[in-house]
Amino acid sequence: MLVPVSSVRRSDDRGIWAVVVLTGEVDRGLASRLREVMDALIAEDRAQIVLNLERVSFMDSAGIGTVVYGMQRTGTHGGGLRLAGPGAQVRRLLEMTGLAEAVEVFDDVPAACRAPRL
């Protein structure tokens, strides 16, 4: 049986946007690593962050909490958080929690990076 590998890695920046790629399941274990990555970016004055969710197979409440954390932290530092490419399960979770109304969600990373900032 194959166990899905979950990971967080920083990708190439796209203009003002720092891109973070998530893979696998965004649960309690991965959420703490994601917070560390976002905190490190903010410490580098990179408070404009896009989370690439195209390879995320599952997200739970810890993942949602981390998205909220990222929205608050980037906003406090004059930036913003965008989500790119969430699959059906993640989109449904964002809608059920009301977070879809609070965070900008795009079909893919290029769209998230070229859209004007609100």
LUMTIVO-226887 format. One line per field, with one value per residue (C-alpha): x, y, z. Coordinates in nm, 4 decimals. Layout:
REM LUMTIVO-226887
u = [X,...]
v = [Y,...]
w = [Z,...]
//
This chain:
REM LUMTIVO-226887
u = [0.0000,0.1349,0.1187,0.0723,0.3680,0.2726,0.5062,0.5463,0.8046,0.8718,0.8540,0.9899,0.8521,0.6237,0.6689,0.5550,0.4090,0.5954,0.4570,0.4327,0.3490,0.1563,0.1335,-0.0754,-0.2784,-0.2892,-0.3529,-0.2082,0.1371,0.1723,-0.0057,0.2735,0.5345,0.3244,0.3070,0.6856,0.7263,0.4805,0.6480,0.9896,0.8557,0.7044,1.0364,1.1948,0.9380,0.7529,0.3989,0.2305,0.1841,0.0096,-0.0574,-0.0557,-0.3117,-0.3201,-0.1589,-0.3520,-0.5674,-0.7189,-0.7444,-0.8883,-0.9682,-0.5979,-0.5388,-0.8283,-0.6874,-0.3526,-0.5138,-0.6804,-0.3454,-0.1786,-0.4503,-0.4091,-0.0275,0.0095,-0.2581,-0.0851,0.2307,0.0636,0.0375,-0.2186,-0.2802,-0.4260,-0.5162,-0.4561,-0.5971,-0.7916,-0.9573,-1.3203,-1.2694,-1.0791,-1.3238,-1.6150,-1.4390,-1.3714,-1.7387,-1.8710,-1.6563,-1.7357,-1.3692,-1.4374,-1.5892,-1.2860,-0.9880,-0.9172,-0.9328,-0.8027,-0.8012,-0.4210,-0.1010,-0.0640,-0.4175,-0.3507,-0.0294,-0.1616,-0.4930,-0.4937,-0.4597,-0.7772]
v = [0.0000,0.3406,0.6112,0.9594,1.1860,1.5235,1.8167,2.1912,2.3593,2.7060,2.7445,3.0201,3.3627,3.5215,3.8954,4.0178,3.6766,3.4065,3.0670,2.7744,2.4309,2.1872,1.8186,1.5387,1.5803,1.9142,1.7954,1.8723,1.7431,1.9457,2.2513,2.3215,2.3043,2.5379,2.7910,2.7796,2.8422,3.1339,3.2850,3.2576,3.4291,3.7110,3.7509,3.8002,4.0743,3.8367,3.8840,3.8298,3.4520,3.2125,2.8604,2.6204,2.3527,2.1711,1.8577,1.8561,1.5457,1.6273,1.9147,1.9030,2.1644,2.2066,2.3045,2.5506,2.6961,2.7427,2.9264,3.1609,3.2021,3.2901,3.5416,3.7132,3.7125,3.8365,4.1011,4.2276,4.2756,4.4583,4.1524,3.8962,3.5251,3.3635,3.0021,2.8476,2.5294,2.3689,2.0403,1.9508,1.8376,2.1518,2.3812,2.2131,2.2583,2.6265,2.6767,2.4847,2.6884,3.0208,3.0732,3.0868,3.4297,3.5551,3.4364,3.4877,3.1536,3.1105,2.8241,2.8157,2.9919,3.2139,3.3495,3.4138,3.6010,3.8195,3.9219,4.2767,4.3127,4.4111]
w = [0.0000,-0.0961,0.1667,0.0191,0.0845,0.2228,0.1872,0.1906,-0.0281,-0.1487,-0.5244,-0.7467,-0.6672,-0.9234,-0.9059,-0.5667,-0.4816,-0.2904,-0.3957,-0.1541,-0.2969,-0.0778,-0.1591,-0.0100,0.3065,0.4854,0.8383,1.1810,1.0906,0.7728,0.9144,1.1631,0.8858,0.6694,0.9526,0.9814,0.6076,0.6100,0.9181,0.7483,0.4359,0.6403,0.8259,0.4800,0.4011,0.1652,0.3002,-0.0396,-0.0412,-0.2810,-0.1543,-0.4493,-0.3570,-0.6919,-0.5426,-0.2149,-0.1797,0.1604,0.4071,0.7584,1.0237,1.1057,0.7432,0.7551,1.0768,0.9067,0.6152,0.8659,1.0442,0.7127,0.6264,0.9636,0.9607,0.6025,0.6568,0.9706,0.7648,0.4751,0.2522,0.1573,0.1151,-0.1960,-0.2674,-0.6092,-0.7601,-0.4763,-0.5660,-0.5001,-0.1367,-0.0404,-0.2231,-0.0436,0.2917,0.2164,0.1296,0.4329,0.6708,0.5040,0.4293,0.0541,0.1187,0.3132,0.1075,-0.2615,-0.4466,-0.8030,-1.0516,-1.0742,-0.9674,-1.2770,-1.2273,-0.8572,-0.9339,-1.2147,-1.0576,-0.9204,-0.5495,-0.3656]
//
